[in-house]
Amino acid sequence: MKQLCREPLVHFLLLGAGLFVAFGLVGKRPSGELGKIVITQGQIAHLAAGYHRVHGRPASPEELEGLMRDYVREEVYCREALALGLDRDDAVIRNRLRLKMEFIADDVAAQAEPTDEQLRSYLREHPEAFRIEPRFTFSQVYLNPERHHQSLAQDAAQLRMRLHQAGATADVSELGDPFLLEHTFVALAASEVAKQFGETFVVQLGTLPRGQWQGPVESGYGVHLVFVSDTTEGRVPTLEEVRDAVRREWANARRLEAHEKFYQDLLKRYTVTIEGPQPTQAGKKLAMEAR
């Protein structure tokens, strides 16, 4: 058997048999209209426009003829590859086909233009997505716990008394310990305050009265004495204030709904079977959804 496998004639016969099967499959092509390749004027214009976009000039007659020859070659190879099933186990091709099917659903969803009432309804149903954040205008003086150790509370009380005397005119850049961040912030959004000082600092900042030095207020760095000069409460905006954002989110939600409906309608054409001795709960659920 080993000697037989080494024979060139055997290799030749096996290769010939493989080619025979392949050409047999290729040969089973539908005749008539399905076997025709038609290059429309729209496709020629598309090829010419693509050439102009890439090269910055119109294609010459010879170049346009070459583009059409390439198009025909690509069409022939694509049809033959699909007939041989070469696309079935190719993850890249499968993903591209899936994206094209999703583009069809996108086109359906994109045709809809929302009314003002639909946008207002979406805003009412999703207020937190568009809520205007609270904003704070404040000054802070930093005290480093590592420098003050046991005297931190006492040092903070003394500094707060000194700041009380100076009020809003206190030169905060000259007081406290060195700090990497700014000493004064104007109309800073709550989320930005949280990024720089931490969530605990934001919560405490929202409870402080305006117009006087308070503290110590804890942050991720240590403690601070804080003077809040102004706050703007968070609120749900009117549609006129956030129309573009609401329309964008409404369109995205409609696109996702269209995708799901499109998929569910297609899924009804199939019976999904999850093979295995004991299908997982997720597998059972998937199979049930397809029925």
Short mmCIF file of the C-alpha atoms (twelve columns), coordinates in Angstrom:
data_MODEL
# 
_entry.id   MODEL 
# 
loop_
_atom_site.group_PDB 
_atom_site.id 
_atom_site.type_symbol 
_atom_site.label_atom_id 
_atom_site.label_alt_id 
_atom_site.label_comp_id 
_atom_site.label_asym_id 
_atom_site.label_seq_id 
_atom_site.Cartn_x 
_atom_site.Cartn_y 
_atom_site.Cartn_z 
_atom_site.pdbx_PDB_model_num 
ATOM 1   C CA . MET A 1   0.000   0.000  0.000   1 
ATOM 2   C CA . LYS A 2   2.850   2.404  0.911   1 
ATOM 3   C CA . GLN A 3   4.597   1.584  -2.352  1 
ATOM 4   C CA . LEU A 4   1.364   2.190  -4.278  1 
ATOM 5   C CA . CYS A 5   0.942   5.622  -2.662  1 
ATOM 6   C CA . ARG A 6   4.406   6.595  -3.912  1 
ATOM 7   C CA . GLU A 7   3.583   5.848  -7.550  1 
ATOM 8   C CA . PRO A 8   3.362   9.044  -9.707  1 
ATOM 9   C CA . LEU A 9   0.680   7.403  -11.840 1 
ATOM 10  C CA . VAL A 10  -1.582  7.043  -8.786  1 
ATOM 11  C CA . HIS A 11  -1.065  10.727 -7.956  1 
ATOM 12  C CA . PHE A 12  -1.919  11.660 -11.532 1 
ATOM 13  C CA . LEU A 13  -5.106  9.573  -11.487 1 
ATOM 14  C CA . LEU A 14  -6.265  11.079 -8.178  1 
ATOM 15  C CA . LEU A 15  -5.593  14.609 -9.431  1 
ATOM 16  C CA . GLY A 16  -7.451  13.845 -12.636 1 
ATOM 17  C CA . ALA A 17  -10.413 12.505 -10.700 1 
ATOM 18  C CA . GLY A 18  -10.490 15.674 -8.573  1 
ATOM 19  C CA . LEU A 19  -10.415 17.898 -11.624 1 
ATOM 20  C CA . PHE A 20  -13.126 15.805 -13.254 1 
ATOM 21  C CA . VAL A 21  -15.409 16.303 -10.247 1 
ATOM 22  C CA . ALA A 22  -14.648 20.034 -10.104 1 
ATOM 23  C CA . PHE A 23  -15.289 20.565 -13.809 1 
ATOM 24  C CA . GLY A 24  -18.413 18.483 -13.498 1 
ATOM 25  C CA . LEU A 25  -19.723 20.834 -10.845 1 
ATOM 26  C CA . VAL A 26  -18.709 23.879 -12.851 1 
ATOM 27  C CA . GLY A 27  -20.323 22.419 -15.912 1 
ATOM 28  C CA . LYS A 28  -23.696 22.152 -14.188 1 
ATOM 29  C CA . ARG A 29  -24.618 25.711 -14.987 1 
ATOM 30  C CA . PRO A 30  -28.091 26.945 -15.786 1 
ATOM 31  C CA . SER A 31  -28.427 27.884 -19.426 1 
ATOM 32  C CA . GLY A 32  -30.289 30.821 -20.881 1 
ATOM 33  C CA . GLU A 33  -30.751 34.100 -19.028 1 
ATOM 34  C CA . LEU A 34  -29.115 32.946 -15.774 1 
ATOM 35  C CA . GLY A 35  -25.859 32.320 -17.617 1 
ATOM 36  C CA . LYS A 36  -25.696 35.779 -19.151 1 
ATOM 37  C CA . ILE A 37  -23.458 38.610 -17.963 1 
ATOM 38  C CA . VAL A 38  -24.913 42.001 -18.861 1 
ATOM 39  C CA . ILE A 39  -22.938 45.196 -18.287 1 
ATOM 40  C CA . THR A 40  -25.495 47.982 -17.992 1 
ATOM 41  C CA . GLN A 41  -24.897 51.649 -18.680 1 
ATOM 42  C CA . GLY A 42  -25.290 52.258 -14.942 1 
ATOM 43  C CA . GLN A 43  -22.472 49.811 -14.189 1 
ATOM 44  C CA . ILE A 44  -20.247 51.427 -16.829 1 
ATOM 45  C CA . ALA A 45  -20.905 54.844 -15.288 1 
ATOM 46  C CA . HIS A 46  -20.090 53.416 -11.853 1 
ATOM 47  C CA . LEU A 47  -16.788 51.999 -13.122 1 
ATOM 48  C CA . ALA A 48  -15.912 55.314 -14.791 1 
ATOM 49  C CA . ALA A 49  -16.792 57.297 -11.661 1 
ATOM 50  C CA . GLY A 50  -14.656 55.002 -9.505  1 
ATOM 51  C CA . TYR A 51  -11.686 55.461 -11.844 1 
ATOM 52  C CA . HIS A 52  -12.110 59.251 -11.800 1 
ATOM 53  C CA . ARG A 53  -12.312 59.272 -7.998  1 
ATOM 54  C CA . VAL A 54  -9.079  57.291 -7.638  1 
ATOM 55  C CA . HIS A 55  -7.004  58.860 -10.425 1 
ATOM 56  C CA . GLY A 56  -8.410  62.369 -10.515 1 
ATOM 57  C CA . ARG A 57  -9.192  62.229 -14.253 1 
ATOM 58  C CA . PRO A 58  -11.633 60.476 -16.598 1 
ATOM 59  C CA . ALA A 59  -10.708 57.062 -17.962 1 
ATOM 60  C CA . SER A 60  -9.647  56.856 -21.601 1 
ATOM 61  C CA . PRO A 61  -11.653 54.534 -23.926 1 
ATOM 62  C CA . GLU A 62  -8.898  51.908 -23.632 1 
ATOM 63  C CA . GLU A 63  -8.857  52.188 -19.834 1 
ATOM 64  C CA . LEU A 64  -12.636 51.964 -19.658 1 
ATOM 65  C CA . GLU A 65  -12.519 48.863 -21.849 1 
ATOM 66  C CA . GLY A 66  -9.954  47.372 -19.461 1 
ATOM 67  C CA . LEU A 67  -12.241 48.138 -16.506 1 
ATOM 68  C CA . MET A 68  -15.104 46.316 -18.204 1 
ATOM 69  C CA . ARG A 69  -12.887 43.317 -18.981 1 
ATOM 70  C CA . ASP A 70  -11.876 43.180 -15.302 1 
ATOM 71  C CA . TYR A 71  -15.530 43.431 -14.304 1 
ATOM 72  C CA . VAL A 72  -16.449 40.481 -16.519 1 
ATOM 73  C CA . ARG A 73  -13.503 38.450 -15.197 1 
ATOM 74  C CA . GLU A 74  -14.545 39.196 -11.605 1 
ATOM 75  C CA . GLU A 75  -18.175 38.313 -12.354 1 
ATOM 76  C CA . VAL A 76  -17.188 34.978 -13.955 1 
ATOM 77  C CA . TYR A 77  -14.923 34.007 -11.066 1 
ATOM 78  C CA . CYS A 78  -17.487 35.052 -8.458  1 
ATOM 79  C CA . ARG A 79  -20.275 33.048 -10.069 1 
ATOM 80  C CA . GLU A 80  -18.098 29.968 -10.449 1 
ATOM 81  C CA . ALA A 81  -16.807 30.262 -6.864  1 
ATOM 82  C CA . LEU A 82  -20.363 30.535 -5.529  1 
ATOM 83  C CA . ALA A 83  -21.430 27.540 -7.612  1 
ATOM 84  C CA . LEU A 84  -18.593 25.508 -6.111  1 
ATOM 85  C CA . GLY A 85  -19.593 26.648 -2.621  1 
ATOM 86  C CA . LEU A 86  -16.240 28.289 -1.955  1 
ATOM 87  C CA . ASP A 87  -17.966 30.972 0.107   1 
ATOM 88  C CA . ARG A 88  -19.462 28.568 2.645   1 
ATOM 89  C CA . ASP A 89  -16.566 28.216 5.060   1 
ATOM 90  C CA . ASP A 90  -14.940 31.625 4.532   1 
ATOM 91  C CA . ALA A 91  -15.482 33.800 7.620   1 
ATOM 92  C CA . VAL A 92  -14.569 37.006 5.768   1 
ATOM 93  C CA . ILE A 93  -17.045 36.388 2.950   1 
ATOM 94  C CA . ARG A 94  -19.774 35.336 5.384   1 
ATOM 95  C CA . ASN A 95  -19.266 38.501 7.401   1 
ATOM 96  C CA . ARG A 96  -19.416 40.674 4.270   1 
ATOM 97  C CA . LEU A 97  -22.642 38.985 3.188   1 
ATOM 98  C CA . ARG A 98  -24.133 39.524 6.628   1 
ATOM 99  C CA . LEU A 99  -23.190 43.227 6.498   1 
ATOM 100 C CA . LYS A 100 -24.832 43.583 3.092   1 
ATOM 101 C CA . MET A 101 -28.041 42.038 4.414   1 
ATOM 102 C CA . GLU A 102 -27.941 44.451 7.351   1 
ATOM 103 C CA . PHE A 103 -27.480 47.339 4.912   1 
ATOM 104 C CA . ILE A 104 -30.805 46.334 3.359   1 
ATOM 105 C CA . ALA A 105 -32.473 46.743 6.764   1 
ATOM 106 C CA . ASP A 106 -30.622 50.066 7.203   1 
ATOM 107 C CA . ASP A 107 -32.081 51.348 3.927   1 
ATOM 108 C CA . VAL A 108 -35.593 50.505 5.093   1 
ATOM 109 C CA . ALA A 109 -35.109 52.284 8.426   1 
ATOM 110 C CA . ALA A 110 -33.435 55.320 6.835   1 
ATOM 111 C CA . GLN A 111 -36.521 56.080 4.749   1 
ATOM 112 C CA . ALA A 112 -38.526 57.086 7.834   1 
ATOM 113 C CA . GLU A 113 -38.513 60.741 8.883   1 
ATOM 114 C CA . PRO A 114 -39.621 61.323 12.488  1 
ATOM 115 C CA . THR A 115 -42.345 63.776 13.424  1 
ATOM 116 C CA . ASP A 116 -41.927 66.189 16.321  1 
ATOM 117 C CA . GLU A 117 -44.382 64.133 18.361  1 
ATOM 118 C CA . GLN A 118 -42.315 60.979 17.826  1 
ATOM 119 C CA . LEU A 119 -39.182 62.811 18.940  1 
ATOM 120 C CA . ARG A 120 -40.913 64.250 22.001  1 
ATOM 121 C CA . SER A 121 -42.213 60.802 22.870  1 
ATOM 122 C CA . TYR A 122 -38.692 59.352 22.549  1 
ATOM 123 C CA . LEU A 123 -37.333 62.130 24.783  1 
ATOM 124 C CA . ARG A 124 -39.994 61.401 27.414  1 
ATOM 125 C CA . GLU A 125 -39.183 57.682 27.337  1 
ATOM 126 C CA . HIS A 126 -35.388 58.200 27.574  1 
ATOM 127 C CA . PRO A 127 -34.880 61.357 29.668  1 
ATOM 128 C CA . GLU A 128 -31.597 60.240 31.258  1 
ATOM 129 C CA . ALA A 129 -29.917 59.893 27.862  1 
ATOM 130 C CA . PHE A 130 -30.342 63.636 27.247  1 
ATOM 131 C CA . ARG A 131 -30.304 65.085 30.747  1 
ATOM 132 C CA . ILE A 132 -28.262 68.261 31.111  1 
ATOM 133 C CA . GLU A 133 -25.708 67.718 33.868  1 
ATOM 134 C CA . PRO A 134 -25.334 69.856 36.976  1 
ATOM 135 C CA . ARG A 135 -22.451 72.327 36.714  1 
ATOM 136 C CA . PHE A 136 -20.299 73.801 39.431  1 
ATOM 137 C CA . THR A 137 -18.213 76.948 39.666  1 
ATOM 138 C CA . PHE A 138 -15.885 76.595 42.639  1 
ATOM 139 C CA . SER A 139 -12.441 77.181 44.103  1 
ATOM 140 C CA . GLN A 140 -10.499 74.663 46.165  1 
ATOM 141 C CA . VAL A 141 -7.450  74.566 48.422  1 
ATOM 142 C CA . TYR A 142 -5.740  71.200 48.775  1 
ATOM 143 C CA . LEU A 143 -4.308  69.616 51.931  1 
ATOM 144 C CA . ASN A 144 -2.070  66.584 51.514  1 
ATOM 145 C CA . PRO A 145 -2.747  64.014 54.299  1 
ATOM 146 C CA . GLU A 146 0.818   62.694 54.033  1 
ATOM 147 C CA . ARG A 147 2.202   66.093 54.952  1 
ATOM 148 C CA . HIS A 148 -0.120  66.813 57.866  1 
ATOM 149 C CA . HIS A 149 -0.550  63.345 59.420  1 
ATOM 150 C CA . GLN A 150 -2.259  63.671 62.826  1 
ATOM 151 C CA . SER A 151 -2.673  67.453 62.566  1 
ATOM 152 C CA . LEU A 152 -4.755  67.328 59.366  1 
ATOM 153 C CA . ALA A 153 -8.088  68.197 61.039  1 
ATOM 154 C CA . GLN A 154 -6.535  71.023 63.065  1 
ATOM 155 C CA . ASP A 155 -4.635  72.452 60.090  1 
ATOM 156 C CA . ALA A 156 -7.801  72.315 57.973  1 
ATOM 157 C CA . ALA A 157 -9.792  74.183 60.642  1 
ATOM 158 C CA . GLN A 158 -7.134  76.915 60.902  1 
ATOM 159 C CA . LEU A 159 -6.934  77.299 57.133  1 
ATOM 160 C CA . ARG A 160 -10.712 77.427 56.825  1 
ATOM 161 C CA . MET A 161 -10.826 80.265 59.390  1 
ATOM 162 C CA . ARG A 162 -8.200  82.168 57.403  1 
ATOM 163 C CA . LEU A 163 -10.162 81.631 54.197  1 
ATOM 164 C CA . HIS A 164 -13.379 82.803 55.888  1 
ATOM 165 C CA . GLN A 165 -11.730 86.117 56.622  1 
ATOM 166 C CA . ALA A 166 -10.608 86.536 53.011  1 
ATOM 167 C CA . GLY A 167 -13.885 85.264 51.523  1 
ATOM 168 C CA . ALA A 168 -14.205 85.043 47.764  1 
ATOM 169 C CA . THR A 169 -11.115 87.241 47.271  1 
ATOM 170 C CA . ALA A 170 -8.739  84.694 48.849  1 
ATOM 171 C CA . ASP A 171 -5.636  83.988 46.751  1 
ATOM 172 C CA . VAL A 172 -6.068  80.207 46.678  1 
ATOM 173 C CA . SER A 173 -2.947  79.680 44.569  1 
ATOM 174 C CA . GLU A 174 -0.807  80.739 47.532  1 
ATOM 175 C CA . LEU A 175 -2.559  78.567 50.140  1 
ATOM 176 C CA . GLY A 176 -2.562  74.878 50.962  1 
ATOM 177 C CA . ASP A 177 -0.236  72.248 49.560  1 
ATOM 178 C CA . PRO A 178 1.032   71.891 45.957  1 
ATOM 179 C CA . PHE A 179 -1.617  70.397 43.672  1 
ATOM 180 C CA . LEU A 180 -1.523  69.274 40.034  1 
ATOM 181 C CA . LEU A 181 -5.041  70.453 39.121  1 
ATOM 182 C CA . GLU A 182 -6.426  73.963 38.842  1 
ATOM 183 C CA . HIS A 183 -7.505  75.917 41.906  1 
ATOM 184 C CA . THR A 184 -10.606 77.450 40.285  1 
ATOM 185 C CA . PHE A 185 -13.161 75.817 37.978  1 
ATOM 186 C CA . VAL A 186 -15.922 77.587 36.062  1 
ATOM 187 C CA . ALA A 187 -19.196 75.840 35.123  1 
ATOM 188 C CA . LEU A 188 -17.560 72.402 35.213  1 
ATOM 189 C CA . ALA A 189 -19.955 69.527 34.442  1 
ATOM 190 C CA . ALA A 190 -20.525 67.001 37.218  1 
ATOM 191 C CA . SER A 191 -19.036 64.192 35.112  1 
ATOM 192 C CA . GLU A 192 -15.846 66.212 34.595  1 
ATOM 193 C CA . VAL A 193 -15.633 66.964 38.304  1 
ATOM 194 C CA . ALA A 194 -15.964 63.223 38.955  1 
ATOM 195 C CA . LYS A 195 -13.179 62.447 36.477  1 
ATOM 196 C CA . GLN A 196 -10.790 64.839 38.193  1 
ATOM 197 C CA . PHE A 197 -11.755 64.522 41.861  1 
ATOM 198 C CA . GLY A 198 -13.847 61.344 42.163  1 
ATOM 199 C CA . GLU A 199 -17.531 60.554 42.691  1 
ATOM 200 C CA . THR A 200 -17.402 61.205 46.452  1 
ATOM 201 C CA . PHE A 201 -16.230 64.765 45.835  1 
ATOM 202 C CA . VAL A 202 -19.129 65.419 43.421  1 
ATOM 203 C CA . VAL A 203 -21.720 64.145 45.908  1 
ATOM 204 C CA . GLN A 204 -20.332 66.379 48.663  1 
ATOM 205 C CA . LEU A 205 -20.013 69.337 46.305  1 
ATOM 206 C CA . GLY A 206 -23.725 69.132 45.518  1 
ATOM 207 C CA . THR A 207 -24.643 69.555 49.194  1 
ATOM 208 C CA . LEU A 208 -22.457 72.587 49.970  1 
ATOM 209 C CA . PRO A 209 -24.043 76.032 50.349  1 
ATOM 210 C CA . ARG A 210 -22.850 78.757 48.032  1 
ATOM 211 C CA . GLY A 211 -20.809 81.766 48.995  1 
ATOM 212 C CA . GLN A 212 -18.707 80.428 51.884  1 
ATOM 213 C CA . TRP A 213 -15.704 78.231 52.483  1 
ATOM 214 C CA . GLN A 214 -16.598 74.673 53.482  1 
ATOM 215 C CA . GLY A 215 -14.698 71.500 54.255  1 
ATOM 216 C CA . PRO A 216 -12.716 69.503 54.491  1 
ATOM 217 C CA . VAL A 217 -14.191 67.754 51.421  1 
ATOM 218 C CA . GLU A 218 -12.630 64.413 50.527  1 
ATOM 219 C CA . SER A 219 -11.353 63.472 47.069  1 
ATOM 220 C CA . GLY A 220 -9.139  60.783 45.596  1 
ATOM 221 C CA . TYR A 221 -6.109  62.968 46.385  1 
ATOM 222 C CA . GLY A 222 -6.833  63.895 50.010  1 
ATOM 223 C CA . VAL A 223 -8.959  66.721 51.424  1 
ATOM 224 C CA . HIS A 224 -9.939  70.151 50.151  1 
ATOM 225 C CA . LEU A 225 -11.455 73.351 51.434  1 
ATOM 226 C CA . VAL A 226 -14.037 74.447 48.879  1 
ATOM 227 C CA . PHE A 227 -15.793 77.702 47.991  1 
ATOM 228 C CA . VAL A 228 -18.831 77.126 45.725  1 
ATOM 229 C CA . SER A 229 -19.734 80.386 43.980  1 
ATOM 230 C CA . ASP A 230 -22.410 79.042 41.622  1 
ATOM 231 C CA . THR A 231 -24.253 75.835 40.732  1 
ATOM 232 C CA . THR A 232 -26.557 74.937 37.851  1 
ATOM 233 C CA . GLU A 233 -29.058 72.181 38.559  1 
ATOM 234 C CA . GLY A 234 -29.340 69.233 36.216  1 
ATOM 235 C CA . ARG A 235 -32.551 68.962 34.171  1 
ATOM 236 C CA . VAL A 236 -34.201 67.275 31.223  1 
ATOM 237 C CA . PRO A 237 -33.956 69.655 28.247  1 
ATOM 238 C CA . THR A 238 -36.719 70.606 25.845  1 
ATOM 239 C CA . LEU A 239 -36.815 69.029 22.405  1 
ATOM 240 C CA . GLU A 240 -35.696 72.317 20.824  1 
ATOM 241 C CA . GLU A 241 -32.480 72.222 22.846  1 
ATOM 242 C CA . VAL A 242 -31.477 68.676 21.870  1 
ATOM 243 C CA . ARG A 243 -33.398 68.014 18.656  1 
ATOM 244 C CA . ASP A 244 -30.370 66.764 16.683  1 
ATOM 245 C CA . ALA A 245 -29.266 64.395 19.456  1 
ATOM 246 C CA . VAL A 246 -32.787 63.023 19.946  1 
ATOM 247 C CA . ARG A 247 -33.246 62.521 16.208  1 
ATOM 248 C CA . ARG A 248 -29.899 60.705 15.988  1 
ATOM 249 C CA . GLU A 249 -30.788 58.357 18.862  1 
ATOM 250 C CA . TRP A 250 -34.318 57.841 17.544  1 
ATOM 251 C CA . ALA A 251 -32.921 56.867 14.123  1 
ATOM 252 C CA . ASN A 252 -30.422 54.489 15.719  1 
ATOM 253 C CA . ALA A 253 -33.151 52.828 17.797  1 
ATOM 254 C CA . ARG A 254 -35.332 52.464 14.704  1 
ATOM 255 C CA . ARG A 255 -32.373 50.981 12.805  1 
ATOM 256 C CA . LEU A 256 -31.852 48.352 15.516  1 
ATOM 257 C CA . GLU A 257 -35.574 47.545 15.523  1 
ATOM 258 C CA . ALA A 258 -35.528 47.175 11.732  1 
ATOM 259 C CA . HIS A 259 -32.511 44.860 11.952  1 
ATOM 260 C CA . GLU A 260 -34.236 42.655 14.514  1 
ATOM 261 C CA . LYS A 261 -37.541 42.516 12.628  1 
ATOM 262 C CA . PHE A 262 -35.733 41.790 9.350   1 
ATOM 263 C CA . TYR A 263 -33.760 38.984 11.010  1 
ATOM 264 C CA . GLN A 264 -36.787 37.481 12.754  1 
ATOM 265 C CA . ASP A 265 -38.739 37.438 9.468   1 
ATOM 266 C CA . LEU A 266 -35.859 35.644 7.749   1 
ATOM 267 C CA . LEU A 267 -35.375 33.258 10.668  1 
ATOM 268 C CA . LYS A 268 -38.940 31.983 10.247  1 
ATOM 269 C CA . ARG A 269 -37.829 30.320 7.006   1 
ATOM 270 C CA . TYR A 270 -35.388 28.059 8.840   1 
ATOM 271 C CA . THR A 271 -35.436 25.247 11.363  1 
ATOM 272 C CA . VAL A 272 -32.503 25.541 13.758  1 
ATOM 273 C CA . THR A 273 -31.222 22.323 15.331  1 
ATOM 274 C CA . ILE A 274 -28.520 22.401 18.008  1 
ATOM 275 C CA . GLU A 275 -26.705 19.082 17.841  1 
ATOM 276 C CA . GLY A 276 -25.092 17.510 20.860  1 
ATOM 277 C CA . PRO A 277 -25.877 15.066 23.662  1 
ATOM 278 C CA . GLN A 278 -27.093 17.824 26.023  1 
ATOM 279 C CA . PRO A 279 -27.710 21.220 24.385  1 
ATOM 280 C CA . THR A 280 -27.026 24.192 26.617  1 
ATOM 281 C CA . GLN A 281 -29.866 26.400 27.788  1 
ATOM 282 C CA . ALA A 282 -28.705 29.069 25.337  1 
ATOM 283 C CA . GLY A 283 -28.797 26.500 22.519  1 
ATOM 284 C CA . LYS A 284 -32.307 25.377 23.460  1 
ATOM 285 C CA . LYS A 285 -33.493 28.994 23.547  1 
ATOM 286 C CA . LEU A 286 -32.001 29.720 20.097  1 
ATOM 287 C CA . ALA A 287 -33.660 26.660 18.619  1 
ATOM 288 C CA . MET A 288 -37.042 27.596 20.174  1 
ATOM 289 C CA . GLU A 289 -36.841 31.165 18.794  1 
ATOM 290 C CA . ALA A 290 -36.399 29.795 15.274  1 
ATOM 291 C CA . ARG A 291 -39.569 27.698 15.417  1 
# 
